[in-house]
């Protein structure tokens, strides 16, 4: 998370190192949360999505980009090998959509679902 403070012509960013499964922010704090290229690294996406939901204001937007998994048996095999070798997960849109809806998000919209990336936005 970065906070920008303007002092004259200079912008200063405050970086906060935090645990995505226990965010150090109050409820309903942010209008938007962006987590691109990292959700496939978290061990408990249910908890991460619950935390993001908690810190978003009503009507707030969450945008995420995750490694995409192709459907079918071949896609599952490739994903299993990737997870075993480099320790990262990948998702099909339907899986991510279910996790997000279970956390309470609505208006699940897929913006990109080909190649390596799956890009999704949702609203609290």
C-alpha positions as CSV (number, residue, x, y, z in Angstrom):
1,X,0.0,0.0,0.0
2,X,1.4,3.4,-0.9
3,X,0.2,6.7,0.4
4,X,1.1,9.8,-1.6
5,X,1.8,13.1,0.2
6,X,2.5,16.2,-1.9
7,X,4.9,18.7,-0.5
8,X,5.3,21.5,-3.1
9,X,6.6,19.9,-6.3
10,X,7.8,16.7,-4.6
11,X,5.6,13.6,-4.1
12,X,6.4,11.3,-1.3
13,X,5.1,7.7,-1.1
14,X,4.7,5.8,2.1
15,X,5.0,2.1,1.7
16,X,3.5,-0.3,4.2
17,X,4.6,-3.9,4.5
18,X,1.7,-5.9,5.6
19,X,0.2,-9.4,5.7
20,X,-2.6,-9.8,3.1
21,X,-4.5,-12.2,5.4
22,X,-4.5,-9.6,8.2
23,X,-4.5,-6.1,6.8
24,X,-3.5,-3.3,9.3
25,X,-6.3,-1.0,8.2
26,X,-9.8,-0.1,9.6
27,X,-13.0,-1.4,8.0
28,X,-14.3,0.6,5.0
29,X,-11.1,2.6,4.5
30,X,-10.5,2.5,0.8
31,X,-12.3,3.3,-2.5
32,X,-10.2,0.8,-4.4
33,X,-7.7,-2.0,-3.9
34,X,-5.4,-3.4,-6.6
35,X,-3.6,-6.7,-6.3
36,X,-2.1,-7.5,-9.6
37,X,0.2,-10.5,-10.1
38,X,0.2,-11.7,-6.5
39,X,-3.0,-13.6,-5.6
40,X,-1.7,-16.8,-7.0
41,X,1.0,-16.6,-4.3
42,X,-1.3,-16.6,-1.3
43,X,-2.0,-19.8,0.6
44,X,-5.5,-18.8,1.8
45,X,-7.4,-16.8,-0.9
46,X,-10.7,-16.9,1.1
47,X,-9.0,-15.0,3.9
48,X,-7.3,-12.6,1.6
49,X,-10.5,-11.8,-0.2
50,X,-12.4,-11.4,3.1
51,X,-9.7,-8.9,4.2
52,X,-9.9,-6.9,1.0
53,X,-13.7,-6.9,1.3
54,X,-13.4,-5.6,4.9
55,X,-11.1,-2.7,4.1
56,X,-13.1,-1.5,1.0
57,X,-15.8,1.1,1.3
58,X,-19.3,0.1,0.1
59,X,-19.2,0.5,-3.7
60,X,-15.4,0.2,-3.6
61,X,-13.7,-1.7,-6.5
62,X,-11.1,-4.5,-6.3
63,X,-9.1,-5.3,-9.4
64,X,-6.8,-8.3,-9.6
65,X,-4.6,-10.1,-12.1
66,X,-3.7,-13.7,-11.5
67,X,-2.0,-16.5,-13.4
68,X,-4.6,-18.1,-15.7
69,X,-5.1,-21.8,-15.9
70,X,-6.5,-23.3,-19.1
71,X,-9.5,-25.5,-18.7
72,X,-9.5,-29.3,-19.2
73,X,-7.1,-32.0,-18.0
74,X,-4.1,-30.7,-19.8
75,X,-4.5,-27.3,-18.2
76,X,-4.8,-28.9,-14.8
77,X,-1.6,-30.9,-15.4
78,X,0.4,-27.8,-16.4
79,X,-0.9,-26.0,-13.3
80,X,0.0,-28.9,-11.0
81,X,3.6,-29.0,-12.5
82,X,3.9,-25.2,-12.1
83,X,2.7,-25.3,-8.5
84,X,5.2,-28.2,-7.7
85,X,8.2,-26.5,-9.4
86,X,7.7,-22.8,-8.5
87,X,5.0,-22.9,-5.9
88,X,2.4,-20.7,-7.5
89,X,-1.2,-21.4,-8.2
90,X,-3.3,-20.5,-11.3
91,X,-7.0,-20.1,-11.7
92,X,-9.8,-20.4,-14.2
93,X,-12.2,-17.5,-14.2
94,X,-15.1,-19.6,-12.8
95,X,-12.9,-20.5,-9.8
96,X,-11.9,-17.0,-9.1
97,X,-15.5,-15.7,-9.6
98,X,-16.8,-18.2,-7.0
99,X,-14.1,-17.2,-4.4
100,X,-14.9,-13.6,-4.9
101,X,-18.6,-14.0,-4.7
102,X,-18.2,-16.1,-1.5
103,X,-16.4,-13.1,0.0
104,X,-19.4,-11.0,-0.7
105,X,-18.3,-9.2,-3.9
106,X,-20.7,-8.4,-6.7
107,X,-20.5,-7.3,-10.3
108,X,-17.7,-9.8,-11.1
109,X,-16.3,-8.8,-14.5
110,X,-13.6,-10.5,-16.5
111,X,-11.5,-8.1,-18.5
112,X,-8.9,-10.5,-19.8
113,X,-8.9,-14.3,-20.0
114,X,-6.3,-15.5,-22.4
115,X,-2.6,-16.2,-22.5
116,X,-1.0,-16.1,-19.1
117,X,-3.2,-13.6,-17.3
118,X,-6.7,-13.5,-15.9
119,X,-7.8,-9.9,-15.0
120,X,-11.0,-9.4,-13.0
121,X,-12.7,-6.6,-11.2
122,X,-15.4,-6.7,-8.5
123,X,-17.4,-4.3,-6.4
124,X,-18.2,-4.4,-2.7
